[in-house]
């Protein structure tokens, strides 16, 4: 099973790359770093220059156009009229989308209602092989339910997609319906197919109208993608049982992200490796831009002593540490999380501006399990070759500033 996880991890890293266009070692966007500035006025001017317009709208729409082109190219529909899926969104969800757009420039509604039509291959397959779409859909959903019961949420989602796609969808209505909790609505998809049949899909999105929290009740993240969203805070974050926990961490995740265009992933990271309780441990920090956000992460990983390579396992429930994190940009607090027991504390704040990673400050606190772990971690910080993360100790708590 571990070998399969490593292979899937490498494959996931390749997916993250998307395209190799702007290496991370390209020329920096500004000529100096924050620690070279000598007075508050110069720093404030530096802060205002160091920000750039968010890529939320312009580049996301450009990305969607590029994806549309390749989808049509490989599906053989390039010479056919370009069409969108017929997606209708109800008033409540429209209000949430408008709130996000007004405060971050990410036009979720435009993205939803401009999804490219891709059913040509499904229509061709159904016609050539004489597929009974209803029976085929039932077979796909049987596999979906099987994998879901086994906790294999990614495979379950794949079979859901296959069942829907080869049923040839004509229309999708996105609607929020009441639940037993008067403050919480569930987002459902009402699908109409070419054969006239209809169904409701429950993708696993619940929205609390009071708090603005959008989440999945099973703890796996919305639509089981691994992330929840605090709409009113414009904050995306991963719950503790996100599916990524099954695939550990390896160096290639960061490597391929560094090879991606800066507007997709533009962050910096620090790794602190040490030995504790018979295992090799790594605590890793990240800060920077993630697609349409500014944010940061703290990851907790370990592996058996002496294992070769860069692959680490995510910490188990018995190995979680109490973590908290604040990300600031100058005098502006971007986000604050914790304290909470976690293996991967993270937060990504949507904004109209994106900041250079080196202009962000992470203040974090991690509570160690005992003095042995405390000493090993502090020694790893002191011997990190960057020497740009400072720390203080209060009992078993290590306060980091980076």
Protein Blocks (a to p, Z undefined) as FASTA:
>chain_A
ZZmmmmmmmmmmmmmnopafbcfkbccfbfbdfklpcbfklmmmmmmmmpccdfklmmmm
mmmmmmmmmmmmmnopmmpccddddddddfklmmmmmmmmmmnopafklmmmmcccfklm
mmmmmmmnopafklmmmmmmmmmmmmmmnopaklmmmmmmmmmmmnopabdcddddddfb
lkbccdddddddfkopacdddehpacdfknopacdfklnoghhlopacdfklopacddfk
lfklmnopafklmmmmmmpcfklpccddddddddeehiacdddddeddehjaccdddddd
dddehiacjbdcdddfklcccddddddehjbcfbdedjdddfbdcdddddfbdcdfklpc
cddddddfblmlmmmmmmmmmmpmklpaccddehjaccddZZ
